[in-house]
């Protein structure tokens, strides 16, 4: 745990995780070897293992990021007014292992992220959807069945 990170009651952070300037809501679980930076993680979320959330865009000098992170929400753009912001991960999100999120990614409540997924910057996945790898470089997103998105 680094910086001004906050971990809620009943939350658990596993072996070899790095949590920097992040907020982890109650009951959430970080498996092992997870790196999240400047990320908001909702309640009762489970991230399995080998998860990375990038908090800056690639730039000429990575020590001095200069590109503002923007969230591309369904109702328009939201400017973070900072060059360093990870992701918004909603309540009850469940994941497989080995996935990556670019800066400004948003995972809605009740999403399921399968293993091996990489979501680029500012990608928004609506509540209650499943994200799975496709046979090519793109990912497949579909509505999650059998559960509510709360």
N, C-alpha and C positions, 0 to 999 in steps of 0.2 A: 504494500500500500504506500503510495507516494502522494505528495502534494496535498491538496485539500479534498481527498477522497472521503466519501461517507458510505458506510455499509449499514443497512437497515437490520432490525431485529430478525433473528432466525436465518439470515443470509449466510452463505458459506463460500469461501474462496479457497480453491484447491492448491495443490502443489505447483510450484514454479509459475505462478501467475504474476503479472505485473499490471497493477491497477493504478492509474495516474489521473488525478483530478477528475474522478468519476463519481457517479452516484449510483449505488446499487440498492434497490428497493428491498423491502422485507421478503423473506422466504426465497430469494433467488439463489441459484447455485452456479458457481463458476467451477467447471471441472478442473482440468490441469493444463498447464502451458497455454494460458490465455493472456493476451495482451490487449487491454482496452485503455484508451486515453481520451479524456474529455468526452465521455460517453454517459448517457442517461439510460439506465437499465431498469425496466419496470418490475413489478412484484411477481413472485412465483415463476420466474423465468429460469430456464435451465440451458446453459451453454455447455456442451459436452467437453471437448478437448481441442487443442490446437486451433484456437480462434484468434484472429487478428482484426482489430478495428483501427484503420489508419485515421489520423487526425489532421493531416495536412496533404495538400496536393503536391505532386511532383513539381519542383521548381529548379531554377538555375542553381540556387544555393539553398539546400535543404535546411541549413542552420538558421536561415532567415526566410521563412515562408512568406510569400507576398500575395497569394491569391485567396481572396475571401471565400469561405465555405458558404454555399447557398443550398437551402433545402427546396426541392421542387415538389411542393405539396399539390394535391388535386385542386385546391382553390387558389393556387398561385405560388409565386416565389416568396420564400422567407429568407431574408438576409441575416446571417448569424453575426455580422459585423466583426468577425475575427477570421484570421487565417488558420486558426487551430480549433477544430471541432470534429469529434468522432461521429457518433451515431445516436439516434433515438431508437431504442429497442423496447417495444411495448410489453405490457403484462402478459404472462402466460405464453411467451414465445419458447419454443422447444427447438433444439438443434442437434444435428449429427456432429461429427467431428470434422476438423480441417476445413474451415471456411473463412472467407475474408470479406470485410466490408470496407468500402471506400469512404472518404470523408463526406459527411452529410447524408449518409444512408438512413432510411427510416423503415423499420419493421413494425407493422401494426400489431395490435393485440391478437394473441392466439395464432400467430404464424408458426409454421414449421419450416425449418431450413435443413435440407438434407445435406449429407456429407459432400465435400468437394466443391461447394458453390463459391463463386467469387462475384460479388456485386460491386459494380463500379461506383464512382462518386455520385452523390445526390440521387441514387435510385430509391424509389418509394414502393414498398410492397404493402398493399392494403390489408386491413385486419382480416384474419381468418383464411389466409392463403398459404399454399405450400410452394416452396421454391426448390426445384430439383435440377440437377445438371442435365443438359441435353447432350446429344451426340456431338454437336459442334461447339463453337465457342460461346454460344448464347445459353441463357438459362431458361427453364420452362417454369411459368408461374400459373397455378390453377387454384380455384377455390377449395378450401379445406372442407372435407365432408365429415359428418359424424360428431362435430364438436361445435360449441358456440364460441364466438369471439369475445364474449363478456363485454 
